Amino acid sequence: MNTMKAIAAAGVLALALSSSACGTATGAAVGAGAGAAIGAGTGYGAKKGALIGTGVGAAAGAIYDITK
């Protein structure tokens, strides 16, 4: 996996979560997009990357909402 793409995706996720009222939904949406981009860029597959990104983003958003 390209480390810079992963860092960029994490930054986008953090920015989106900080500006949204519903971190779970926003995290899932941003995670899906970032996961698809990373998956396509690394040859892993955009579909698989989007699925993984959705789960990770939703989990991160839920944790953000709980701790906020």
Secondary structure, DSSP 8 states (H G I E B T S, - for coil): --HHHHHHHHHHHHHHHHT-S-HHHHHHHHHHHHHHHHHHHHTS-HHHHHHHHHHHHHHHHHHHHHH-
